[in-house]
Amino acid sequence: MDTPNLSKPKSQPPRKQKPINEYVKYSGLAFQMAALILLGYWLGGKLDKWLEFTIPVFTIILILLFLSVSFYSLIKSLPKD
């Protein structure tokens, strides 16, 4: 009787990612960036309305803050080549 081979299967060499995966990754980052900027716009508008400011101070601040966060996220996701 043969005993079943319970050893671990040989590990396969890592496959190269297809270029389409890179496009999907970066297009997802573009949507994330747009969503963050729109969130900053919406939250800033709500704060400005609640505090009854005539100048959209919080809208501008939050848009710039979320824009910088989205650029930071973009830079961190780039390959280190």
C-alpha positions, 0 to 999 in steps of 0.5 A, a space after each residue: 500500500 502506498 502512503 499518501 504524500 502529505 508533504 507540502 507542495 513545492 512553492 511556485 515562483 511568483 508570477 509577474 502581475 499583468 499590466 491590467 492589474 496596474 491600471 485597475 489599481 491606479 484607477 481605483 486610486 483616482 476614485 479614492 482621491 475624488 471621493 476624499 475631495 468630495 468628502 472634504 467639500 461636503 463636510 466643510 460645507 456642513 461646518 460652514 453652514 452650521 457655524 454660519 460663516 460667510 466665507 467657506 473657511 472650513 470647506 477650503 481647509 478640508 478640501 486641502 487637507 483631504 487632497 494632501 491625504 489623497 496625494 500621500 496615499 498615492 505616493 505611498 502606493 507607488 512602486 519604489 523602483 
